[in-house]
Amino acid sequence: MTRVEQLEQQIVQLDPDEFAQLREWLMEQDWAEWDLQIERDAASGKLDRLAKQALADHAAGKSRLL
């Protein structure tokens, strides 16, 4: 049995409050990883083209307030 399968078996035994806590923790971990990826992409220049296009669109009046 894989580690994931073992975790799955344990997760289905959690009560609703424990499951909610786990879900929140997993979402926070996912968000933190997403933030790190965005930081790495920005630092490496991968987002430069998108940023330049967004600034050009804004300067051309193609943006609006949210």
N, C-alpha and C positions, 0 to 999 in steps of 0.2 A: 504494500500500500504506500502510495506517495505521501509526502508531507502535506500536500494540498488536500488529498483525500482525507487524511487524518484531521486536518483543520475543518473540513466540511462537516465531518461527523460531529465534531465538538460544537461547531457553530449552530447546527440544527437543534442542539440541546439547550441553547441559551434561552433564558426567559426574555420576554419582550424588552425589558429595561436594559438588560445586558446586551441584547442585539442592537438596540438603539445606540448604546455607548460604542460598540464595536463599529457600527456603520459610520458614526461621526468621526471616530479615529481614522478609519480608512479614507474617508473623504478628505480629512485634513492632510493625511500623508500624500494623497493624490494631488491635492492643490499645491503642496509644498514642492513636489517633484515637477509639476507644471511650471511653477514660478522659477525654479532653477533652470529648466529648459529654456524658458523665455530669456533669462539673464544670459545664458551661454550663447543663444542665438544672436542676441543683441550685441554681445561683446565680440562675436566672430564676424559681425557684419551681415549676417544672413537676413536681417530685417531692414537693412538700409534702403533697398529698392522700394519696399512697401512704405517706409516712412517718407521717403522723397515723394512718392506718388500721392500720399495722403496730404502732405504739405502743399503740393502743387494743386490738388483738387480743392483744398481749402482756399488757397489764394485765388483760384478761379471762380470762387463763389459756389462751389458744388457741395458745401457742407452746411449743416444746420445745427442749431442748439438742440441738445437732448433734454 
